[in-house]
Amino acid sequence: MGEVLQSLNIIPWVFDFRSNVITSNRAYLDPKYVKGDIIHEQSFEKFVEMVEPQHQDEMLEIYSRVRNGIITRVTLEVQIRMGEKMPPLWMEVHIVAKETDLNGITVKAVGCATIIQARKEAEQAMQMARRKAEQANMIKTNFLSNMSHEFRTPLNAILGFSTIMAHSETLEERMQCLGAVQSSGSALLQIIDDVIELSKLEANEVELRRNLVDINNLLERTVEEAKPMRKANVEMVYHHTEVPIILHGDEEKIALVVRQILDNSCKHTEHGSIDVYCHKSSEHAVITITDTGRGMPPEVLGRIYERFYKGDAFIPGTGLGMSVVKGMVALWNGTIKVESTPGVGTSVTFTVPLHTVFYQNRTLRNLHF
């Protein structure tokens, strides 16, 4: 019987209310979990001290109810710490009032404590899996809702201006409509590119090329391509470095990160300037993009890497840009830092390693963003 009880992690015990002592049999205690001396011939007060604080009130209340004959059988789940260096174990405790005196007061109770740590861990794993499934479902719903809106806006603009252009009588009107169509088409293409890049990152399908990249040329070209996105009274400048910065990396992906950050700056900067800087540390190229835009409060800044999150719902975009940026920078083992002050502006700094050694042994499946 002892071997059976031990194999099931069941610890039988007897509690004498008169002597206030809990007695158990050492033979039933699995040394893998507990030491026999801990709950063998233990006072009730000492046992309660072993119970995790969140369960102590419940344990004391049950003691009182059993002692006074209010209940004769009860089962509860508690966490008990069996040693100073051991984590608390989940136990299912069964209590039965065995003997009472003439006044109906319980003088002896028997029961058992079953170690249910494995069951609790399995329950927690299931709860976590359920939460992840619910979160994934919510993300999918938000994605479909967000995308339907983001696609509809430029498509309506394209269709509307195309209709107006077809009935325009002057070349000037047609050129204005054509510019609006081109702008909406570019916005639509940016949305599609964001979705594709994020899906590739999550599916671990992004491959980084390792070619020689002239950072000065890359930044100068990317800034020139981004200038049409800025507001009319906003200056966009790349401050060219005097020292050439050559690194081994993926030119296309670095340019993608710069474009995403510049796109955000253009959306949130109504006046002033957007400046791009670069310098070389011992092991990295350090690229900084600053703007004099509206800036972000701490509660928005703390969420900028969340997918589909936009601090301002009235600003166009999918809310995917910074998720893509962080994922790309993580791929080449770089770092990214965003600082922002409301009403002053925002500064984004990210690094790109100079040498291919930083790309080695990078497993996409181990990246989380």
Stockholm file with secondary structure:
# STOCKHOLM 1.0

chainA/1-369         MGEVLQSLNIIPWVFDFRSNVITSNRAYLDPKYVKGDIIHEQSFEKFVEMVEPQHQDEMLEIYSRVRNGIITRVTLEVQIRMGEKMPPLWMEVHIVAKETDLNGITVKAVGCATIIQARKEAEQAMQMARRKAEQANMIKTNFLSNMSHEFRTPLNAILGFSTIMAHSETLEERMQCLGAVQSSGSALLQIIDDVIELSKLEANEVELRRNLVDINNLLERTVEEAKPMRKANVEMVYHHTEVPIILHGDEEKIALVVRQILDNSCKHTEHGSIDVYCHKSSEHAVITITDTGRGMPPEVLGRIYERFYKGDAFIPGTGLGMSVVKGMVALWNGTIKVESTPGVGTSVTFTVPLHTVFYQNRTLRNLHF
#=GR chainA/1-369 SS CHHHHHHTTEEEEEEETTTTEEEECGGGCCTTTCCHHHHTTEEHHHHHHHBCHHHHHHHHHHHHHHHTTSCSEEEEEEEECCSTTSCCEEEEEEEEEEEECTTSCEEEEEEEEEECHHHHHHHHHHHHHHHHHHHHHHHHHHHHHHHHHHHHHHHHHHHHHHHHHHTCCSHHHHHHHHHHHHHHHHHHHHHHHHHHHHHHHHTTCCCCCCEEEEHHHHHHHHHHHHGGGSCTTEEEEECCCSSCCEEEECHHHHHHHHHHHHHHHHHHCSSEEEEEEEEECSSEEEEEEEECSCCCCHHHHTTTTSTTCCSCTTSCSCSCHHHHHHHHHHHTTCCEEEEEETTTEEEEEEEEESSGGGGTTCCGGGCCC
#=GC SS_cons         CHHHHHHTTEEEEEEETTTTEEEECGGGCCTTTCCHHHHTTEEHHHHHHHBCHHHHHHHHHHHHHHHTTSCSEEEEEEEECCSTTSCCEEEEEEEEEEEECTTSCEEEEEEEEEECHHHHHHHHHHHHHHHHHHHHHHHHHHHHHHHHHHHHHHHHHHHHHHHHHHTCCSHHHHHHHHHHHHHHHHHHHHHHHHHHHHHHHHTTCCCCCCEEEEHHHHHHHHHHHHGGGSCTTEEEEECCCSSCCEEEECHHHHHHHHHHHHHHHHHHCSSEEEEEEEEECSSEEEEEEEECSCCCCHHHHTTTTSTTCCSCTTSCSCSCHHHHHHHHHHHTTCCEEEEEETTTEEEEEEEEESSGGGGTTCCGGGCCC
//
